[in-house]
Amino acid sequence: RYEPTWGSLDARPLPAWFDEAKFGVFIHWGVFSVPSFGSEWFWWYWQKEKREPYVKFMDANYPPGFSYEDFGPLFTAEFFDPNQWADILKASGAKYVVLTSKHHEGFTLWGSKYSWNWNAVDVGPKRDLVGELATSVRNRTDLHFGLYHSLFEWFNPLFLEDATNAFNTSKFPTSKSLPELYEIVTKYQPEIIWSDGDGNAPDTYWNSTGFLAWLYNDSPVRDTVVTNDRWGAGSICAHGGFYTCSDRYNPGHLLPHKWENCMTIDRSSWGYRRDARLRDYLPIEDLVKQLAETVSCGGNLLMNIGPTHDGRIAVVFEERLRQVGSWLKVNGEAIYGTKPWRAQNDTVTPGVWYTFTPKEGKVNAIFLNWPVSGILELGEPRAKPGETQVKLAGYRELLKWVALGEKGMVIALPQLTPQQMPCQWGWTLQLTDV
């Protein structure tokens, strides 16, 4: 059994499915999807920091005295079709999904008995959004279902009172955030608990180690659940399950501890923004690059989309997810279930990232630029004449190559028309016996 100490909890092995999965989709959805302007931090920027664009936006478009709470009933989700969402998630090639069950605004997407009149069953959609998505994902896909949960709430009076007392009182965690955590685990049995928002309070205030000990010892998901590292000030990148370190964390080199790069398709926001321009959305080439870099360095990629207040996944997000899925159909063997190789990227040719498939002993070289010459030079693999085989994922015939001894090898790529290309953005060479 695990003790409620970091020493004991940190020693728990990470369930194997998480490292094998490699790719997940993050979904930021809540009342912030109603103004859908600027950022999911809308309430804070408008009311607390009083940032000019937010104040102007409210003054120009809403009556005087309109409060953030008044956005609640406008979060309607009338087009929310959890089966359609599940089908898009499946088509993306993702192996897990993480939904914001509650962001810093405190609004819960399930009918929490600890969030009176500020939850999706009582206000707005009048639906259990968490339960509906969980059911559809489990019935229609093989994705692992996970939930994001914010520990603190910006404007909760109990939290503000505890903060005024320098966190020597713990009214808020005992009456709100901890009961909610036990509630979502027991009710929805998520296989990921993605914690966030420590409000600058230590993990002792949140009783994080007590909760995690229960989660790992006695909860219904004790054998399969994974958690992150955001359990209180000082725990990030140091304690918990996998490390997230910071948003959009992508170190570009191998790390000793399992980590995750959580990033957004919309460069500027996690929540949906009606004012986003096309150039704000990362193109598929960038997403494939991030996936290759992240996985080659031992990480998982968690790619975020922000649905609309009425429950749609905007077409631009759907297209990006389906593009990643079509890329993974061809190149998935270089991603899923792989381990980092001895080299993460090539020393001679930039934009080449390596992964290793243990069961077949294959080295995968993902190259992001098709060379004009049709010749790809790799400085890292040492080829064995007569034994090494080189294959292009999605192409039948073996490729010709020449060994350069200690300097690596050169590979002749096939001459293909655009229609014959196995995919359009990044390709995989499978090297055996190198």
C-alpha positions as CSV (number, residue, x, y, z in Angstrom):
1,R,0.0,0.0,0.0
2,Y,1.1,3.6,-0.7
3,E,1.6,6.0,2.2
4,P,0.4,9.6,1.9
5,T,4.0,10.8,1.4
6,W,5.7,11.9,-1.8
7,G,8.5,9.4,-1.2
8,S,5.9,6.5,-1.3
9,L,3.6,7.9,-4.0
10,D,6.5,8.9,-6.4
11,A,7.7,5.3,-6.3
12,R,4.5,3.9,-7.9
13,P,5.3,2.6,-11.4
14,L,3.4,4.5,-14.1
15,P,0.8,2.1,-15.6
16,A,2.3,0.9,-19.0
17,W,-0.6,2.0,-21.2
18,F,0.3,5.7,-20.8
19,D,3.8,5.5,-22.2
20,E,2.5,3.3,-25.0
21,A,-0.3,5.7,-25.9
22,K,1.9,8.6,-26.9
23,F,-0.9,10.9,-28.2
24,G,-3.9,12.3,-26.5
25,V,-6.5,15.1,-27.0
26,F,-7.1,17.8,-24.4
27,I,-10.6,19.5,-24.4
28,H,-11.0,22.9,-22.7
29,W,-14.8,23.6,-22.4
30,G,-16.7,25.6,-19.9
31,V,-18.5,28.9,-19.3
32,F,-15.5,30.7,-20.7
33,S,-16.6,29.2,-24.1
34,V,-19.5,31.7,-24.0
35,P,-17.7,35.0,-24.3
36,S,-15.1,32.9,-26.2
37,F,-12.9,36.0,-26.5
38,G,-9.2,36.3,-25.8
39,S,-8.7,33.4,-23.5
40,E,-10.2,30.9,-21.1
41,W,-8.9,33.2,-18.4
42,F,-11.5,35.7,-19.4
43,W,-13.1,36.2,-16.0
44,W,-9.7,36.9,-14.3
45,Y,-8.5,39.2,-17.0
46,W,-11.8,41.1,-17.1
47,Q,-12.6,41.4,-13.5
48,K,-9.3,41.0,-11.6
49,E,-6.7,42.4,-13.9
50,K,-9.1,44.7,-15.8
51,R,-7.2,44.3,-19.0
52,E,-8.4,46.8,-21.5
53,P,-9.5,44.5,-24.4
54,Y,-11.7,42.5,-22.1
55,V,-13.2,45.6,-20.4
56,K,-13.9,47.2,-23.8
57,F,-15.4,43.9,-25.1
58,M,-17.9,43.7,-22.2
59,D,-18.8,47.4,-22.3
60,A,-19.4,47.3,-26.0
61,N,-21.5,44.1,-26.1
62,Y,-23.2,43.5,-22.8
63,P,-25.5,45.6,-20.6
64,P,-24.1,47.4,-17.6
65,G,-24.1,45.2,-14.5
66,F,-23.7,42.0,-16.5
67,S,-21.7,39.6,-14.4
68,Y,-19.6,36.5,-15.4
69,E,-22.3,34.4,-13.7
70,D,-24.8,35.7,-16.2
71,F,-22.8,33.8,-18.9
72,G,-23.8,30.5,-17.2
73,P,-27.3,30.2,-18.7
74,L,-25.8,31.1,-22.1
75,F,-23.6,28.0,-22.0
76,T,-26.2,26.0,-23.9
77,A,-24.4,23.0,-25.6
78,E,-27.5,22.4,-27.9
79,F,-25.3,20.9,-30.6
80,F,-23.3,18.8,-28.3
81,D,-23.3,15.2,-29.7
82,P,-21.0,13.1,-27.6
83,N,-21.1,10.3,-30.2
84,Q,-19.8,12.7,-32.9
85,W,-17.1,13.9,-30.6
86,A,-16.1,10.3,-29.9
87,D,-15.9,9.6,-33.6
88,I,-13.7,12.6,-34.2
89,L,-11.4,11.6,-31.3
90,K,-11.2,8.1,-32.7
91,A,-10.3,9.4,-36.2
92,S,-7.5,11.5,-34.7
93,G,-5.5,8.4,-33.8
94,A,-5.4,9.6,-30.1
95,K,-5.3,6.9,-27.4
96,Y,-6.6,9.1,-24.6
97,V,-8.7,12.2,-24.0
98,V,-8.7,14.7,-21.2
99,L,-11.8,16.9,-20.6
100,T,-11.8,19.9,-18.3
101,S,-14.4,18.7,-15.7
102,K,-13.8,22.1,-13.9
103,H,-11.6,25.0,-14.8
104,H,-10.5,27.9,-12.5
105,E,-14.0,29.5,-12.9
106,G,-15.3,26.7,-10.7
107,F,-18.2,25.6,-13.0
108,T,-18.4,21.8,-13.1
109,L,-19.4,20.0,-16.3
110,W,-21.2,17.4,-14.2
111,G,-23.9,17.8,-11.6
112,S,-21.6,18.2,-8.7
113,K,-23.3,18.2,-5.3
114,Y,-20.5,20.5,-4.1
115,S,-21.1,23.2,-6.7
116,W,-24.5,24.5,-6.0
117,N,-26.1,26.2,-8.9
118,W,-22.8,26.5,-10.8
119,N,-22.8,23.2,-12.7
120,A,-23.9,22.0,-16.1
121,V,-26.9,20.0,-14.8
122,D,-28.5,22.9,-13.0
123,V,-27.4,25.8,-15.2
124,G,-26.9,26.1,-19.0
125,P,-27.0,22.8,-20.8
126,K,-29.0,21.0,-18.1
127,R,-27.0,17.9,-19.0
128,D,-24.2,15.8,-17.5
129,L,-21.6,16.6,-20.0
130,V,-18.8,14.6,-18.3
131,G,-21.0,11.5,-18.1
132,E,-22.3,11.7,-21.7
133,L,-18.8,12.1,-23.2
134,A,-17.4,9.3,-20.9
135,T,-20.1,6.9,-22.1
136,S,-19.7,7.7,-25.8
137,V,-15.9,7.4,-25.6
138,R,-16.1,4.1,-23.9
139,N,-18.8,2.7,-26.2
140,R,-17.4,3.8,-29.5
141,T,-13.6,4.0,-29.1
142,D,-10.6,2.4,-27.4
143,L,-9.5,5.7,-25.9
144,H,-8.7,6.0,-22.2
145,F,-11.0,8.6,-20.7
146,G,-9.4,11.3,-18.4
147,L,-10.4,14.4,-16.5
148,Y,-8.8,17.7,-15.9
149,H,-9.7,19.3,-12.5
150,S,-8.6,22.7,-11.2
151,L,-7.8,22.6,-7.5
152,F,-8.4,26.3,-6.9
153,E,-11.2,28.6,-8.0
154,W,-10.3,32.3,-8.7
155,F,-13.2,33.9,-6.9
156,N,-14.5,31.3,-4.6
157,P,-15.1,33.1,-1.2
158,L,-13.9,30.1,0.8
159,F,-10.6,29.9,-1.2
160,L,-10.1,33.6,-0.9
161,E,-10.7,33.4,2.9
162,D,-8.1,30.5,3.2
163,A,-5.6,32.6,1.1
164,T,-6.1,35.6,3.4
165,N,-5.2,33.2,6.3
166,A,-2.0,32.3,4.5
167,F,-3.5,28.8,3.9
168,N,-3.5,27.9,7.6
169,T,-7.2,27.2,7.3
170,S,-8.5,24.7,4.8
171,K,-12.2,25.4,4.4
172,F,-12.1,25.3,0.6
173,P,-10.3,22.0,0.0
174,T,-12.3,20.1,2.6
175,S,-15.7,21.4,1.5
176,K,-15.1,21.8,-2.3
177,S,-12.1,20.5,-4.2
178,L,-11.4,17.3,-2.4
179,P,-15.0,16.1,-2.3
180,E,-15.2,16.9,-6.0
181,L,-12.1,14.8,-6.8
182,Y,-13.5,11.8,-4.9
183,E,-16.9,12.4,-6.6
184,I,-15.5,12.4,-10.2
185,V,-13.3,9.4,-9.6
186,T,-16.1,7.3,-8.0
187,K,-18.7,8.4,-10.5
188,Y,-16.8,8.4,-13.8
189,Q,-13.7,6.3,-13.1
190,P,-11.3,8.4,-15.2
191,E,-8.0,6.8,-16.0
192,I,-6.2,10.1,-16.0
193,I,-6.5,12.8,-13.3
194,W,-5.0,15.9,-14.8
195,S,-4.7,18.3,-11.9
196,D,-4.0,22.0,-12.2
197,G,-4.3,25.4,-10.5
198,D,-2.6,25.2,-7.1
199,G,-3.4,28.9,-6.4
200,N,0.1,29.2,-4.9
201,A,-0.9,27.0,-2.0
202,P,1.3,24.0,-0.9
203,D,0.3,20.4,-1.5
204,T,-0.3,20.1,2.3
205,Y,-3.1,22.6,2.0
206,W,-4.7,20.6,-0.8
207,N,-4.1,17.3,1.1
208,S,-2.9,16.0,-2.3
209,T,-0.9,13.1,-0.9
210,G,-3.9,11.9,1.1
211,F,-6.0,12.0,-2.0
212,L,-3.4,10.2,-4.2
213,A,-2.8,7.5,-1.6
214,W,-6.6,6.8,-1.7
215,L,-6.5,6.9,-5.6
216,Y,-3.6,4.4,-5.8
217,N,-4.8,2.1,-3.0
218,D,-8.5,2.0,-2.8
219,S,-10.2,3.8,-5.7
220,P,-12.0,1.9,-8.5
221,V,-9.2,3.0,-10.9
222,R,-6.2,2.2,-8.6
223,D,-4.5,-0.2,-11.1
224,T,-4.8,1.8,-14.3
225,V,-5.0,5.5,-13.3
226,V,-2.2,7.9,-14.1
227,T,-1.8,11.4,-12.7
228,N,0.3,14.5,-13.5
229,D,2.6,16.7,-11.3
230,R,0.3,19.7,-10.5
231,W,-0.7,19.0,-6.9
232,G,0.4,22.1,-5.1
233,A,3.2,24.8,-5.2
234,G,6.5,23.0,-5.6
235,S,5.2,19.7,-6.9
236,I,5.3,20.5,-10.6
237,C,8.2,18.8,-12.4
238,A,9.1,17.1,-9.0
239,H,6.3,14.9,-7.7
240,G,3.3,12.9,-8.9
241,G,3.0,10.6,-12.0
242,F,4.1,12.0,-15.3
243,Y,5.7,15.4,-15.5
244,T,4.1,18.4,-17.4
245,C,6.6,21.0,-16.0
246,S,5.0,23.9,-17.9
247,D,2.4,24.4,-20.6
248,R,3.8,23.7,-24.1
249,Y,6.8,21.9,-22.5
250,N,9.0,20.5,-25.3
251,P,12.6,20.2,-24.1
252,G,14.1,18.7,-27.3
253,H,16.2,16.2,-25.4
254,L,15.7,12.9,-23.5
255,L,14.4,13.2,-20.0
256,P,14.9,10.5,-17.3
257,H,11.2,10.8,-16.1
258,K,8.1,10.2,-18.2
259,W,6.7,13.6,-19.4
260,E,3.9,15.1,-21.4
261,N,3.9,18.1,-23.8
262,C,0.4,19.7,-23.5
263,M,-0.1,22.2,-26.2
264,T,-2.8,24.0,-28.2
265,I,-3.7,24.0,-31.9
266,D,-4.8,27.7,-31.3
267,R,-1.4,29.3,-30.4
268,S,-3.0,31.9,-28.1
269,S,-5.7,30.1,-26.1
270,W,-6.9,26.9,-24.6
271,G,-10.6,27.8,-24.8
272,Y,-12.4,28.6,-28.0
273,R,-11.9,32.1,-29.4
274,R,-14.4,33.6,-31.9
275,D,-11.8,36.2,-32.7
276,A,-9.1,33.8,-33.8
277,R,-7.6,34.1,-37.3
278,L,-6.6,31.3,-39.5
279,R,-2.9,32.1,-38.9
280,D,-3.5,31.6,-35.1
281,Y,-4.0,27.8,-35.7
282,L,-1.0,25.6,-36.0
283,P,-0.8,24.0,-39.5
284,I,-0.6,20.2,-39.7
285,E,3.1,20.3,-40.5
286,D,3.8,21.9,-37.1
287,L,1.6,19.3,-35.3
288,V,3.4,16.4,-37.0
289,K,6.8,18.0,-36.1
290,Q,5.7,18.4,-32.4
291,L,4.5,14.8,-32.3
292,A,7.8,13.5,-33.7
293,E,10.0,15.6,-31.5
294,T,8.0,14.9,-28.4
295,V,7.8,11.1,-28.8
296,S,11.5,10.8,-29.8
297,C,12.5,12.4,-26.5
298,G,10.3,10.1,-24.5
299,G,7.2,12.3,-24.1
300,N,3.5,12.1,-24.8
301,L,1.8,14.8,-26.8
302,L,-1.5,16.2,-25.5
303,M,-3.1,18.3,-28.2
304,N,-5.8,20.8,-27.1
305,I,-9.0,21.9,-28.8
306,G,-11.6,24.3,-27.5
307,P,-15.3,23.5,-28.4
308,T,-17.9,26.2,-28.7
309,H,-20.5,27.2,-26.2
310,D,-23.1,25.4,-28.2
311,G,-21.2,22.1,-28.2
312,R,-19.4,22.0,-31.6
313,I,-15.9,21.1,-32.3
314,A,-15.0,23.8,-34.9
315,V,-14.3,22.5,-38.3
316,V,-10.7,23.7,-38.2
317,F,-10.0,21.6,-35.1
318,E,-11.8,18.6,-36.6
319,E,-9.7,18.9,-39.8
320,R,-6.4,19.1,-37.8
321,L,-7.4,16.1,-35.7
322,R,-8.4,14.1,-38.8
323,Q,-5.1,15.1,-40.5
324,V,-3.1,13.8,-37.5
325,G,-5.1,10.6,-37.7
326,S,-4.4,10.1,-41.4
327,W,-0.7,10.6,-40.7
328,L,-0.7,8.1,-37.9
329,K,-2.5,5.5,-40.1
330,V,0.7,5.4,-42.2
331,N,3.3,6.3,-39.6
332,G,1.8,5.0,-36.3
333,E,4.3,2.2,-35.9
334,A,7.0,4.9,-35.4
335,I,4.9,6.4,-32.6
336,Y,2.7,4.0,-30.6
337,G,4.5,1.7,-28.2
338,T,8.0,3.0,-29.1
339,K,10.9,3.7,-26.9
340,P,13.5,6.5,-27.3
341,W,16.5,5.3,-29.4
342,R,20.2,6.1,-28.4
343,A,20.0,9.2,-30.5
344,Q,16.9,11.5,-30.6
345,N,17.6,13.5,-33.7
346,D,20.1,13.2,-36.5
347,T,23.5,14.9,-36.4
348,V,23.9,15.4,-40.2
349,T,20.4,16.1,-41.5
350,P,18.2,18.5,-39.5
351,G,14.5,17.6,-39.0
352,V,15.1,13.9,-38.6
353,W,13.8,12.3,-35.3
354,Y,14.3,8.8,-34.1
355,T,12.2,6.3,-32.2
356,F,12.8,2.6,-31.5
357,T,10.3,-0.3,-31.8
358,P,11.5,-2.9,-29.3
359,K,9.5,-6.0,-30.4
360,E,10.9,-5.9,-34.0
361,G,14.2,-4.2,-33.1
362,K,13.4,-1.5,-35.7
363,V,14.8,2.0,-35.7
364,N,12.3,4.6,-37.1
365,A,13.6,7.7,-38.7
366,I,10.9,10.3,-39.1
367,F,12.0,13.0,-41.6
368,L,10.1,16.2,-41.9
369,N,11.6,17.5,-45.2
370,W,11.7,15.4,-48.4
371,P,15.2,16.1,-49.9
372,V,15.2,17.7,-53.4
373,S,18.0,15.4,-54.4
374,G,16.0,12.3,-53.5
375,I,19.0,11.2,-51.3
376,L,18.7,11.3,-47.5
377,E,21.9,11.2,-45.5
378,L,21.6,9.9,-41.9
379,G,24.6,10.4,-39.6
380,E,23.4,8.3,-36.7
381,P,22.5,4.7,-37.9
382,R,25.4,2.3,-38.5
383,A,24.4,0.1,-41.4
384,K,25.5,-3.5,-41.8
385,P,26.1,-4.4,-45.5
386,G,24.0,-7.4,-46.5
387,E,21.9,-7.3,-43.3
388,T,20.3,-3.8,-42.9
389,Q,17.0,-3.2,-44.6
390,V,15.4,0.1,-45.2
391,K,11.6,0.6,-45.8
392,L,9.5,3.7,-46.3
393,A,6.3,3.4,-44.3
394,G,3.3,3.1,-46.6
395,Y,5.5,2.1,-49.6
396,R,6.0,-1.6,-50.6
397,E,9.5,-1.9,-52.0
398,L,12.8,-1.9,-50.0
399,L,15.0,1.1,-50.5
400,K,18.6,1.2,-51.8
401,W,21.2,2.5,-49.5
402,V,25.0,2.9,-49.1
403,A,26.9,2.5,-45.8
404,L,29.3,5.3,-44.9
405,G,30.9,3.4,-42.0
406,E,31.2,5.6,-38.9
407,K,29.6,8.4,-40.8
408,G,26.3,6.7,-41.1
409,M,24.5,5.9,-44.4
410,V,22.8,7.5,-47.4
411,I,19.4,6.3,-48.6
412,A,17.9,6.6,-52.1
413,L,14.3,7.6,-51.7
414,P,11.8,6.4,-54.4
415,Q,10.7,8.8,-57.1
416,L,7.1,9.3,-56.4
417,T,4.4,11.5,-57.8
418,P,2.3,13.5,-55.3
419,Q,-0.5,10.9,-55.6
420,Q,1.9,8.1,-54.8
421,M,3.2,9.7,-51.6
422,P,2.2,7.6,-48.6
423,C,1.4,10.9,-46.8
424,Q,2.0,14.6,-47.2
425,W,3.7,15.9,-44.0
426,G,6.6,13.9,-42.6
427,W,7.6,10.4,-43.6
428,T,9.1,7.4,-41.7
429,L,12.0,5.2,-42.7
430,Q,12.0,1.8,-40.9
431,L,15.6,0.5,-40.5
432,T,16.2,-3.1,-39.4
433,D,19.6,-4.5,-38.4
434,V,21.4,-1.2,-37.8
